[in-house]
Amino acid sequence: MDKKILVVEDEKAIADILEFNLKKEGYTVVCAYDGEAGLSSAQSEKPDLILLDVMLPKLDGFEVCKEVRKSSNVPIIMLTAREEEVDKVLGLELGADDYITKPFSMRELMARIKANVRRVSASPVVEAASEVEDENKLRFGNIVINLKSLDVKKNGEHVELTPREFDLIKFLATQPNQVFSREALMENVWQYDYYGDLRTVDVTVRRLREKIEDDPANPARIVTRRGAGYMFVD
């Protein structure tokens, strides 16, 4: 089945180039040229991934991302022509999976798109662990991770995670009490053949902590080992 990409980009020349290259890679492409149209298309077209420009008329990319995240966990890659660090972090805080700065390499962008579409499409791998409640579930105190349904519950309540957040907790929880550097997490969880911006890892960890930790400021499950990386404590 073809994967559908929604391109939300107000510069038609850029949107046309993206559409051409995506179609050449076998994707179905839908284009929107302002934030309101992009949000509407995200809701009606049910894309497999969204390429979302930050600077858009009517609604900016941040607002679109925020609204999309209220009802969908579709992977979002933000496109920005600006170098301000706050823009990049804000997009990630609002739930974007990744960002890429213009001008970008088409090869690099396609690699990121493939990595994001692949991880959403892939069937979860069930690994043996001493904490396995049954063949598909990992239980850590009040946290239950279902590797088959890609679901996490805390105190019996569903925790709404993006696919990237689930990938991260799954990777760490299936290998508890092991420290992984940000570079290792970028390679294994983000599945890029290169190291992207490592702050992406930090922001995703912070978002995940806010959802699963009783006290996110003093995490008990996903802990930091200074100078080394992160680990999941069983």
N, C-alpha and C positions, 0 to 999 in steps of 0.2 A: 504493500500500500504506500502511495506517495506521501511524503511528509509535507505539511503545509507551513510556509514561513510567512509571517506578516511583517512587512517593512513599513515602518512609520517614519517618514522622512519628508520634510517640506521642500527640500531642494530636488526638483524633479530629475535633474541630470544625474545626481547621485543615486536616487531611487531607481532610475532606469538602468544604471550600471549594475547595481545590486541585483535587480530583477533578472537581467541578462545572465549574470554569473551564477545565480542560484538555479535558474532554469537549466543552465548547462550542466549543473551538478545533479539534476533530476528532481529538484523540489518544485512543488506547486507554490506560486507566489501571489500574494495579495498585497497591494500597495495602498497606503493612506497618506495624505499630504498635510494633515493637521492633527492636533491632539484629540479633538472631539471625534473626528472620523476614525482615528486609530483606536480609540476606546470602544467605539461602536463595533468596529471590525473585530476587535479582540473578543468581544462578547458574542458576536453572531457567527464568525467564521471558525471559532475554536481551533486556532493555529497550534502547531506543535512547537513553535518557537517564535518569539517576537524580537525583531531588531528595532530598537526604539531610540530615536534621536532625542537629545535633551532639549535643544532649542526648537520649539514648535509653536506655531500660532494657535490661538484659542485656548489650548491646555498644553502646558509644557510637559516634557517627558517624565519629570518627577511625579506630577499629578496623575498622569496616565498610569505609571507604574503602581502608584499607591492605590488607585481605583481598581486596577486589574487584580492586584493581590487580595482584594476583599473577597473575590469569588473564584480565583484561579491560581494554580501553582505552575502555570506554563513557564518554561524557561524564558528569561528576558535578558538580552544583551543590549546594554545601552551604548549609543554612539554619541560621542561628544567631541566638539572642536576645541573645547576649553581645557586648559591645563590645571585649573584650580583644583587642589587636592580635595577641598570640601565638596565639590561636585561629585567626584568619584565615590567618596565615602558615603555621601547622602544617598546616592543611587543604590548602593549596596544595603544601607540601613533600611531603605524602603522596600527591599525585597528583590532587587535585581540580582541575577546570578553572576553577572560579569559586566565589564565595560571595555570598550576599545576606543582609543583616541584617534580622531582624524588628523592628518591623512593616515590611513591604515593600509597595510598590505592585504590585498584580496586573499592571498594564500593563507595568511594568518587568520583572517576572519573566517574563512571557510573551515579551517581546522577547528576553531572554537565552536562554530555552529555544529559541525559533525560530532564533536565531543559531547555537547549538550544534548543533541537529539539522540545520540547513541545511549547515553546513560539513562534517559527517560524510557527508551524503548527496551532496554536490556531486561531480561528476567532476573530477579534477585537470586544471588547465590547463597545457599544455606550452608553455613559452616558449623562444624561441631564445636561445642563449647560446654564447659562444665555448668554454665548457668542456663542451659537450654531447658525450658519448661516442657516443650515438645519440640518436634523437629523444625518448627518455624518460629518459635518465640524465644526471646532472651528476656530474662527478668532480673532487674537490679533494684531491689527494694520496691519503691513505689513506681518505678519506671518499667514498662513492658514494651519491648520492641518486636513487632511482628514482621519478620523478613519476607513473608509471602505476600501479605496485603500492603506492605510498605507503610505500616501504621505504627504510631507511637502513642501510648497512653500513660498518663500520669495520674495516680490516685483514681484509676478507672475512667478518667475523662480523656477524650481524644485530644491530642496536641496537633495543631495545624502547622505542618512543616512544609517548606518548599522541597522540591526534589533534591536540591543541593544540600540542604540541611539534613535531610534523611540520609543521603549518601555519606555525609560526614559522621553522623552519629553511628551509622551502621559500621563504617570502617573502624572507628575507634572502639566501639563496644564489642565487636567480634574479636578484638585483640586487646583485651583490657590490661591495664597496668603496664602498658608499653608506651614509651615516649616516642612521638613522631615529630620531626622538625616540620616547620611550615613548608619547606621545599618538598619534603616527602608527601605531605598532605596535598600540596598542589599537583604533584605528579600522579598520586594514586586516586585521589578523590575527584579532582578536576580533570584528570586524564589528559593533560596537555603534554605535548612532546617537548615543551620548553617551560621554564619557570615564568609564570605571569607575575603580576603585582602581588606580593605576599600579604599586603594589607587586606586583600580579598579574603584570605584565610582568617585573619584576625576578626574582621567584621562578621563573618559567618559564624565563627565560634561565639562571638558576643551575642548575636541574635539567637543562637541555639540555647545558650545559657539562660537567656531571658525567658525561654519557653519551658525549659525542663528543670531548672535549678530552683530550690526553695528560696535561696538567697543568692541571686546572680552575682552580687558584688563579692560574695565569698563562696565560690562554687565548690561543691563536694564531689561532683561526678566528672565534669570536664575541667581538669585542673591544668595550670601552667607550671612547667618546670623551667625556671628562668634560664635563659641562654640555651635551652635545649628544644623546647616545643611544648606540645600538648599531649595529654593522655586521659583515658577514661578509667576512672577508679571503680572497681566492682564492689 
